[in-house]
Amino acid sequence: MTDIAAAWADALERFDWLPLWGQTLVLLGGAIGIALLVHALATALVRRAVKQSDVFWRSLVSRTRRPARLALVLLAINVVSPLLPLQEGMAALLRQGLHIGMVITAGWASLAALDIAAAIHLRKYRIDVADNLIARKHLTQVRILRRAAATLIIVFTLAFALMTISGFRQWGVSLLAAGGAAGIIVGLALQPLLTNLIAGIQIALTQPIRIDDAIIVETEFGHIEEITATYVVVRLWDLRRMVLPLTWFIQNPFQNWTRDSATLIGSAFFYLDYAAPIEAMRTRLDEIVRSSPLWDGDTIVLQVTDLRERVIEVRCLASARNGGDAFELRCAIREQMIAWLKAEHPEALPRDRITVAAPSAQTPSPDAPRSGRSGQRQTG
């Protein structure tokens, strides 16, 4: 650094006829030009050195080209800053800005590397296939952990940037160590963020929910559409969106229809008369399900599951590949079974029976004349 500064000083003597602002422009322009030239040469050399099959490093070189260029420019300005004809206050302000710029550049490059690593990992898995359980598992983990890591990188970058400023150094230390009165204030302010951040890490590791899982939450059916660092977006069946904090899924029960497998068994209940033809209904159910493209070829069951005062409860079961197919198959079973019962077995539909007893021959009519001994006369 000393040799470079000395070389710059010797070169600057040739422009001593310029005013101070002109000398400043010459120094800054020369430093920035050399930095850009060095960056272009270094990028070309690194691209040749990196193998074509090494996707991560090639992508990293491409994505970090701008932060690397900015870092070299800041470094060059920092080298020539002692030679700039600036007052002490301006020089100190320039050095402070250069330090903050280097910290921000490092954070920028770290975020780019994080995005590249996440994208390369997800390239191994496809979510647009029928059996996408493993792909959704990795997609959920990578998205949550990437956002959590990005949040931490931003917090650390902000902390280190504040630590370079003497008047705000305590704030930076508070962000890192949460110590002192300022740390308590910052900790309380960030409590919801940190709570959801920890909940997100728990969800990523244990995975009670994944991207595109079919769930029932707050009595609503929907699919997990997005998992961020602080909240979850559930796409409901009618295209509404329900937004819930991550901590909700840690603290409350909910139904996950695709936790281990997307296959589901759908049920359709019928309340029929005791005269319902159970065996004929089993045959009809088999015909309905086997003719449907929604059936996955596994389960077909019809059972009488309950007896009540006036009706019997008949349950039809059929399996499908996922929750959406199961819902459609259940609707098809209800529609076609009811239509068949109305057409072929109307006596199976629920009805009330009233039995009217006919009057007995020995029962006297209320309008018939009464006879008794008092009305008889004997003659002799």
HUFENLIN-V101372 format. One record per residue. RES is the residue in three letters. PHI is phi in whole degrees, -180 to 180 (none if undefined). NEAR is the number of other C-alpha atoms within 12 Angstrom. D_FIRST is the distance of its C-alpha to the first C-alpha in Angstrom with 2 decimals. Layout:
{{RES | PHI | NEAR | D_FIRST} {RES | PHI | NEAR | D_FIRST}}
This chain:
{{MET | none | 15 | 0.00} {THR | -64 | 12 | 3.83} {ASP | -65 | 11 | 5.51} {ILE | -64 | 19 | 5.14} {ALA | -63 | 22 | 6.16} {ALA | -65 | 16 | 8.60} {ALA | -63 | 18 | 9.92} {TRP | -64 | 29 | 10.58} {ALA | -64 | 24 | 12.29} {ASP | -63 | 15 | 14.39} {ALA | -68 | 18 | 15.36} {LEU | -70 | 27 | 16.31} {GLU | -62 | 16 | 18.68} {ARG | -73 | 14 | 20.85} {PHE | -111 | 19 | 21.56} {ASP | -71 | 18 | 22.46} {TRP | -79 | 11 | 25.98} {LEU | -80 | 16 | 25.16} {PRO | -68 | 13 | 25.79} {LEU | -61 | 18 | 23.12} {TRP | -66 | 17 | 23.70} {GLY | -67 | 17 | 23.43} {GLN | -62 | 26 | 20.07} {THR | -64 | 25 | 18.91} {LEU | -65 | 23 | 20.42} {VAL | -64 | 28 | 18.85} {LEU | -63 | 36 | 15.28} {LEU | -67 | 29 | 16.11} {GLY | -64 | 19 | 18.23} {GLY | -64 | 22 | 15.84} {ALA | -64 | 30 | 13.08} {ILE | -67 | 26 | 15.94} {GLY | -62 | 21 | 17.49} {ILE | -63 | 23 | 14.64} {ALA | -63 | 27 | 14.30} {LEU | -66 | 26 | 18.08} {LEU | -65 | 18 | 18.22} {VAL | -62 | 22 | 15.88} {HIS | -64 | 27 | 18.03} {ALA | -63 | 20 | 21.21} {LEU | -65 | 16 | 20.41} {ALA | -65 | 19 | 19.34} {THR | -63 | 25 | 22.49} {ALA | -63 | 17 | 24.69} {LEU | -66 | 15 | 23.52} {VAL | -67 | 20 | 24.01} {ARG | -64 | 22 | 27.40} {ARG | -73 | 15 | 28.53} {ALA | -75 | 15 | 27.48} {VAL | -78 | 19 | 29.26} {LYS | -72 | 14 | 33.02} {GLN | -64 | 13 | 35.50} {SER | -78 | 11 | 37.28} {ASP | -85 | 15 | 34.29} {VAL | -65 | 20 | 35.01} {PHE | -62 | 25 | 32.68} {TRP | -70 | 24 | 29.42} {ARG | -65 | 26 | 30.49} {SER | -66 | 26 | 31.43} {LEU | -65 | 29 | 28.22} {VAL | -62 | 30 | 26.16} {SER | -70 | 23 | 28.52} {ARG | -75 | 25 | 28.68} {THR | -98 | 29 | 24.97} {ARG | -64 | 28 | 24.06} {ARG | -69 | 22 | 23.92} {PRO | -62 | 28 | 21.98} {ALA | -67 | 32 | 19.41} {ARG | -63 | 32 | 19.18} {LEU | -64 | 27 | 18.88} {ALA | -64 | 31 | 16.15} {LEU | -67 | 30 | 13.97} {VAL | -63 | 30 | 14.93} {LEU | -63 | 34 | 14.13} {LEU | -65 | 31 | 10.65} {ALA | -65 | 34 | 10.13} {ILE | -63 | 39 | 11.95} {ASN | -64 | 33 | 9.99} {VAL | -68 | 31 | 6.75} {VAL | -90 | 40 | 9.33} {SER | -59 | 33 | 11.54} {PRO | -65 | 27 | 11.05} {LEU | -90 | 32 | 12.33} {LEU | -72 | 30 | 15.23} {PRO | -79 | 25 | 18.52} {LEU | -116 | 19 | 19.56} {GLN | -70 | 14 | 21.65} {GLU | -61 | 14 | 20.54} {GLY | -65 | 11 | 22.64} {MET | -68 | 15 | 21.37} {ALA | -64 | 20 | 17.70} {ALA | -65 | 20 | 18.59} {LEU | -65 | 19 | 20.61} {LEU | -65 | 23 | 17.90} {ARG | -63 | 27 | 15.53} {GLN | -63 | 24 | 18.65} {GLY | -64 | 23 | 19.49} {LEU | -65 | 29 | 16.15} {HIS | -63 | 26 | 16.64} {ILE | -63 | 27 | 20.23} {GLY | -63 | 30 | 19.48} {MET | -66 | 31 | 17.31} {VAL | -65 | 31 | 20.23} {ILE | -64 | 30 | 22.79} {THR | -63 | 32 | 21.14} {ALA | -64 | 30 | 21.21} {GLY | -65 | 31 | 24.85} {TRP | -61 | 29 | 25.67} {ALA | -65 | 30 | 24.53} {SER | -65 | 28 | 26.48} {LEU | -64 | 30 | 29.58} {ALA | -64 | 30 | 29.37} {ALA | -64 | 29 | 29.22} {LEU | -64 | 30 | 32.13} {ASP | -63 | 26 | 34.21} {ILE | -65 | 26 | 33.70} {ALA | -61 | 26 | 34.76} {ALA | -66 | 28 | 37.80} {ALA | -66 | 22 | 38.86} {ILE | -66 | 21 | 38.66} {HIS | -65 | 21 | 40.71} {LEU | -76 | 23 | 43.36} {ARG | -66 | 17 | 43.79} {LYS | -78 | 15 | 45.84} {TYR | -124 | 22 | 48.51} {ARG | -115 | 18 | 50.92} {ILE | -99 | 22 | 52.56} {ASP | -92 | 12 | 54.93} {VAL | -119 | 11 | 57.35} {ALA | -66 | 16 | 60.44} {ASP | -95 | 19 | 59.23} {ASN | -113 | 26 | 55.83} {LEU | -63 | 29 | 55.91} {ILE | -66 | 28 | 52.97} {ALA | -63 | 25 | 50.96} {ARG | -66 | 37 | 51.60} {LYS | -62 | 32 | 50.65} {HIS | -70 | 30 | 47.19} {LEU | -62 | 34 | 46.76} {THR | -64 | 39 | 47.53} {GLN | -59 | 33 | 45.23} {VAL | -66 | 37 | 42.25} {ARG | -65 | 34 | 42.76} {ILE | -68 | 38 | 43.16} {LEU | -67 | 32 | 40.34} {ARG | -65 | 34 | 37.95} {ARG | -69 | 30 | 38.80} {ALA | -65 | 32 | 38.55} {ALA | -65 | 30 | 35.13} {ALA | -64 | 28 | 34.01} {THR | -62 | 28 | 35.31} {LEU | -65 | 25 | 33.42} {ILE | -63 | 29 | 30.12} {ILE | -64 | 25 | 30.74} {VAL | -64 | 29 | 31.67} {PHE | -66 | 28 | 28.63} {THR | -62 | 31 | 26.32} {LEU | -63 | 31 | 28.14} {ALA | -64 | 30 | 28.02} {PHE | -67 | 32 | 24.26} {ALA | -65 | 34 | 23.82} {LEU | -68 | 28 | 26.25} {MET | -69 | 24 | 24.60} {THR | -79 | 28 | 21.46} {ILE | -101 | 23 | 23.90} {SER | -61 | 16 | 25.21} {GLY | -73 | 13 | 28.67} {PHE | -120 | 18 | 29.11} {ARG | -61 | 20 | 27.46} {GLN | -65 | 26 | 30.99} {TRP | -66 | 31 | 31.95} {GLY | -64 | 28 | 29.17} {VAL | -64 | 30 | 30.21} {SER | -65 | 28 | 33.79} {LEU | -65 | 35 | 33.15} {LEU | -84 | 28 | 31.72} {ALA | -110 | 20 | 34.05} {ALA | 52 | 22 | 36.88} {GLY | -110 | 17 | 37.16} {GLY | 78 | 17 | 38.61} {ALA | -67 | 16 | 40.64} {ALA | -64 | 21 | 38.14} {GLY | -63 | 23 | 37.99} {ILE | -65 | 20 | 41.77} {ILE | -63 | 16 | 41.85} {VAL | -64 | 26 | 39.32} {GLY | -62 | 22 | 41.14} {LEU | -66 | 17 | 44.45} {ALA | -67 | 15 | 43.14} {LEU | -94 | 20 | 41.68} {GLN | -58 | 17 | 44.71} {PRO | -60 | 19 | 46.38} {LEU | -64 | 25 | 43.18} {LEU | -68 | 24 | 42.45} {THR | -63 | 24 | 46.14} {ASN | -69 | 31 | 46.26} {LEU | -65 | 31 | 42.95} {ILE | -66 | 28 | 44.44} {ALA | -62 | 32 | 47.68} {GLY | -64 | 40 | 45.84} {ILE | -66 | 31 | 44.35} {GLN | -61 | 25 | 47.88} {ILE | -65 | 36 | 49.34} {ALA | -65 | 33 | 46.76} {LEU | -83 | 20 | 47.59} {THR | -89 | 19 | 51.37} {GLN | 55 | 32 | 51.99} {PRO | -69 | 34 | 55.19} {ILE | -134 | 44 | 54.42} {ARG | -136 | 43 | 52.65} {ILE | -60 | 38 | 51.99} {ASP | 73 | 35 | 55.39} {ASP | -66 | 44 | 57.46} {ALA | -92 | 38 | 60.94} {ILE | -134 | 35 | 61.60} {ILE | -117 | 26 | 64.12} {VAL | -133 | 30 | 62.53} {GLU | 54 | 18 | 64.47} {THR | 64 | 13 | 67.52} {GLU | -112 | 21 | 65.65} {PHE | -95 | 27 | 64.99} {GLY | -168 | 33 | 61.71} {HIS | -122 | 35 | 58.67} {ILE | -70 | 35 | 55.15} {GLU | -96 | 29 | 53.22} {GLU | -153 | 30 | 49.80} {ILE | -124 | 43 | 48.07} {THR | -100 | 37 | 45.11} {ALA | -74 | 37 | 43.08} {THR | -128 | 33 | 45.73} {TYR | -148 | 30 | 48.96} {VAL | -123 | 35 | 51.19} {VAL | -104 | 31 | 52.96} {VAL | -108 | 35 | 56.44} {ARG | -86 | 27 | 58.17} {LEU | -77 | 24 | 61.84} {TRP | -63 | 22 | 64.70} {ASP | -100 | 12 | 65.47} {LEU | 73 | 14 | 61.84} {ARG | -73 | 15 | 61.12} {ARG | -118 | 20 | 57.86} {MET | -107 | 27 | 57.86} {VAL | -108 | 25 | 54.58} {LEU | -129 | 26 | 54.39} {PRO | -68 | 28 | 51.66} {LEU | -60 | 35 | 50.41} {THR | -65 | 29 | 51.98} {TRP | -61 | 24 | 55.40} {PHE | -76 | 35 | 55.46} {ILE | -88 | 25 | 54.66} {GLN | -104 | 15 | 57.33} {ASN | -128 | 15 | 60.18} {PRO | -77 | 16 | 62.41} {PHE | -158 | 22 | 62.50} {GLN | -99 | 21 | 63.87} {ASN | -117 | 30 | 61.67} {TRP | -81 | 31 | 63.79} {THR | -128 | 33 | 61.17} {ARG | -65 | 28 | 59.66} {ASP | -110 | 21 | 60.48} {SER | -154 | 23 | 62.23} {ALA | -79 | 28 | 62.96} {THR | -67 | 32 | 66.63} {LEU | -135 | 32 | 69.00} {ILE | -106 | 33 | 72.75} {GLY | -92 | 36 | 74.25} {SER | -123 | 30 | 77.51} {ALA | -133 | 33 | 80.30} {PHE | -105 | 26 | 83.15} {PHE | -128 | 33 | 86.69} {TYR | -114 | 29 | 89.45} {LEU | -125 | 34 | 92.75} {ASP | -72 | 27 | 96.43} {TYR | -63 | 25 | 97.87} {ALA | -86 | 21 | 99.45} {ALA | -63 | 28 | 96.11} {PRO | -82 | 25 | 96.19} {ILE | -65 | 27 | 93.37} {GLU | -65 | 16 | 93.71} {ALA | -65 | 19 | 93.87} {MET | -67 | 33 | 90.75} {ARG | -61 | 25 | 88.92} {THR | -64 | 19 | 89.87} {ARG | -66 | 28 | 88.84} {LEU | -61 | 37 | 85.45} {ASP | -61 | 26 | 84.84} {GLU | -67 | 20 | 85.63} {ILE | -64 | 30 | 83.38} {VAL | -70 | 36 | 80.33} {ARG | -67 | 23 | 80.64} {SER | -85 | 17 | 80.95} {SER | -94 | 24 | 77.75} {PRO | -72 | 17 | 74.40} {LEU | -79 | 30 | 72.73} {TRP | -73 | 34 | 74.19} {ASP | -94 | 26 | 71.99} {GLY | 84 | 19 | 74.99} {ASP | -111 | 19 | 74.98} {THR | -114 | 23 | 77.09} {ILE | -141 | 31 | 80.39} {VAL | -143 | 28 | 82.47} {LEU | -131 | 30 | 85.29} {GLN | -140 | 25 | 86.71} {VAL | -89 | 27 | 89.01} {THR | -99 | 21 | 86.82} {ASP | -163 | 17 | 89.08} {LEU | -122 | 17 | 92.68} {ARG | -121 | 15 | 93.54} {GLU | -61 | 15 | 96.80} {ARG | -121 | 18 | 97.09} {VAL | -135 | 23 | 94.30} {ILE | -112 | 26 | 92.38} {GLU | -101 | 26 | 88.59} {VAL | -112 | 33 | 87.47} {ARG | -110 | 30 | 83.82} {CYS | -108 | 36 | 82.37} {LEU | -119 | 34 | 79.13} {ALA | -153 | 43 | 77.05} {SER | -96 | 34 | 73.50} {ALA | -142 | 31 | 70.83} {ARG | -72 | 29 | 67.34} {ASN | -155 | 34 | 65.63} {GLY | -64 | 35 | 66.46} {GLY | -64 | 29 | 67.00} {ASP | -65 | 25 | 69.41} {ALA | -63 | 32 | 71.20} {PHE | -64 | 29 | 71.82} {GLU | -65 | 27 | 73.18} {LEU | -67 | 37 | 75.36} {ARG | -62 | 34 | 76.84} {CYS | -63 | 25 | 77.79} {ALA | -64 | 29 | 79.40} {ILE | -63 | 41 | 81.42} {ARG | -61 | 30 | 82.71} {GLU | -63 | 19 | 83.69} {GLN | -74 | 25 | 85.41} {MET | -69 | 37 | 87.12} {ILE | -65 | 28 | 88.61} {ALA | -62 | 18 | 89.82} {TRP | -68 | 24 | 91.44} {LEU | -65 | 29 | 93.13} {LYS | -64 | 17 | 94.54} {ALA | -83 | 13 | 95.92} {GLU | -102 | 18 | 97.14} {HIS | -138 | 22 | 97.63} {PRO | -65 | 19 | 98.15} {GLU | -68 | 19 | 99.93} {ALA | -82 | 31 | 96.60} {LEU | -73 | 28 | 95.21} {PRO | -59 | 24 | 95.59} {ARG | -154 | 18 | 98.97} {ASP | -102 | 14 | 101.23} {ARG | -110 | 12 | 104.67} {ILE | -127 | 6 | 107.76} {THR | -103 | 6 | 110.98} {VAL | -107 | 6 | 114.27} {ALA | -83 | 6 | 117.25} {ALA | -74 | 8 | 120.65} {PRO | -67 | 10 | 123.58} {SER | -79 | 8 | 125.87} {ALA | -68 | 7 | 129.60} {GLN | -84 | 7 | 130.73} {THR | -85 | 10 | 128.82} {PRO | -68 | 12 | 131.24} {SER | -73 | 11 | 130.25} {PRO | -66 | 8 | 129.84} {ASP | -95 | 7 | 132.32} {ALA | -73 | 8 | 135.06} {PRO | -68 | 9 | 138.23} {ARG | -81 | 11 | 138.44} {SER | -117 | 9 | 141.47} {GLY | -161 | 8 | 142.98} {ARG | -68 | 8 | 146.22} {SER | -68 | 8 | 146.85} {GLY | -93 | 9 | 147.42} {GLN | -98 | 8 | 149.97} {ARG | -123 | 8 | 153.80} {GLN | -101 | 7 | 156.20} {THR | -120 | 4 | 159.69} {GLY | -142 | 3 | 162.36}}
